[in-house]
């Protein structure tokens, strides 16, 4: 991969991929309740799902989405429903224990699966990986070596960003030892999560080939 393309990819990811969205809200809400180390488990799930998305991008998902718009619409509807469910669990969580310990958290496999499921059904990921990332492949060169570079780059950037957000939420947890703060943060995070997903879905009503 050409160095200038790689730099442009990093810039695109930091500009769009690490802005607060469903994945960031999931990690921050988990950190707020169970502390930062536990929040890194769904973050790893998000990063694992990114590898699937990059593989799909390398395989031509943009062309597939343009050819089968009903499939694309079905994925977006499923994503909105899944994110709505996650948002509901955040809003209805008991805010009376903002400092719940890691041993009180759901099983690690469940937390990891939440991260994977969120990112696979995340309309924001569909925009980035399905419709933007394919344009960064140089089709005059082998695709999969470029995909491997993207996987390594995006995984490092994603985990760095989500780790920062996790520890930021952990610091907020120390500072705001209040069930009321936890309740309103969860509501705000749920709203941001849904809003970002809905915006991404609307933005991709007409897929580009």
N, C-alpha and C positions, 0 to 999 in steps of 0.2 A: 504494500500500500504506500502510495506517495505521501511524503511527510506533510505536505500542505493539506491533503485530504484528511489525514489523521488529525491534524490540528483543528480543521474545520469540524470534524466529528466530535472532538472533545468540547469545542465551543458550543456546538448545537446541544450536546447532552447537558452541559452545565446550564445553558440558557433555558432549556425546556424540561429536561429529564429530572432535574433536582429542585424545581420549583414545587411549592407545596401542592400536593395532589393526594389521591387515595392512598398510595403506598406510604408517603411521608406521614399522613394522618394516622394510618394504622400503626406505624412504628412509634410515633410520638404518644399516642394514647396507651399503647402497651407499656412504654417506658414510664409514663406518668403513674400507671397503676402498679407495675411489677418491677420497675427499675430498668436501667439501660441494658445490662447484660442479657436480660430476658428478652428485651425488645429486639436484640440482634438476631434472634431465631426467625421471626417472620421476615426480617430484612434479608436473611440468607435465602428464604423462600422466594422473595421477590427477585433476587439475583439469579436464582436457579431458573425461574420462569423466563427471565431475560434471554437465557441461552436458547430456550425454545423459540422465542420470538426472532432472535437473530438468525437461527437456522431457517425459519420460515421466510425471512427476508431474503436470505441467500437463495432460497428455492423459488422465489418469484411470487410471493404472496400478494404483491400489489396488482400484478396481472390477474391473479385468481380472483381478487376482490372486485376488480372491474368487470370480470366475466360473469361472476355469480353474486350480484348485489343482494339477493335475498339471503344468502348465507352470511354475508357481512352484516346485514340488518339483524339477523337472528343472534349473531355473536354480540352485537351491541346491546340488544334487549336483555340477553342473559347476563351480560356484564353489569348493566344497570340494576338488575334484580339482585345480583350477588352483592354489589356495593351497597344497595339499599338495606340488605339484611345486615351487613357489617355495621352500617351506620345505626341501625335500630339497636343492635347489641351494645353499641357505645352509649347511645342515649339512655337506654334502660339499665345500664350498669349501676350497681350500688355505689354512690359517691362517698359513702361514710368511711371508707378505708382507703384513702389515697396512697398509703404507704404499705399496701399488701406486699408480702414477701414473695420471693420467687417460688417458694414451695407451694404457695396458694395459686399459682398461675396454672392455666390449662396445660395438658401434656405437651412436651416439646414437639411431638409429631403433629399435633393439632395446630399449634402456633405456626410451624413451618408450612403446613398445608394451607393455612389462611393466607400466608404471603404468596404462595404459588398460585392459589386460586384467584386471589385478588389481581395479581399482575397478568395472568393469562386472560382474564375477562375484563381487564381494565381498558376502557375506550381510549384513555390517554396513551397507553402502550400501543394500541392499534394505530393511532396517529403517528407516533414516533417510529415504531419498528416496521409497521406495515406500509405506511405511505411516504415517510421521509427517508428512512435508512436505506431502502433499495437504491436511491439515487447516488449513494456514496460508493457503490460498487463499480469498479472499472471492469467492464465486460470484455475488454481486450486482454485481460489477465485472468488466471484461474481464480474462481470465486471463493473457494473454501479457505485458502490461506488468508485472504482478506477477512473472511468471517471469523477466523480464529483470532486475528488481531483485534477485531471489533469486540469479540467476546471478552478478551482479556482487558481491554481498555474500559469497556462499559461496566464490567464487573467491579473493577477497582474504583471507578468513579462512583458507581451506585453505592457500594459498601461504605466508601468514605463519606458520602453525603448523608446516608441514612444513619451512620454512626454519629455524625455531628448532631443530627436532629434528635437521636435517642438520648445523647448526653445532655443536650439542651433541655429536653423535657424532664430529664432526671434532675437537673438543676432547678427547674421550675417547681418540681415536686418538693424539693427541700425548702424552697422559699415560701411556697404557698401551701401551707399545711391546713387546708380548708376543704371540707366536702363541697361547699358551695362553688369554690374555684374549680374543683374536679368536674362537677356537674356541668358548669357552663363551658369549660374547655371541651368536654366530650360532645356537647351540643354543637359548639362551633366547629370542631373537627369533623363531626358527622355531616354538617351542612357543607363545609368546604369539600369533603370527599364526594358528596353527591353532586355538587355544583360543577366541580371539575370534570366528573364523568359525563354529566349531561352536556356540558359545553363541547367536550371532545366528540360526543356522539352527533351533535348537531353540526359540528364543523366538518364531519365526514359523511354527510347525507349523500353527496354526489362524489363517489370515489374516483380518483384519477388513476389512469393506467400508467 
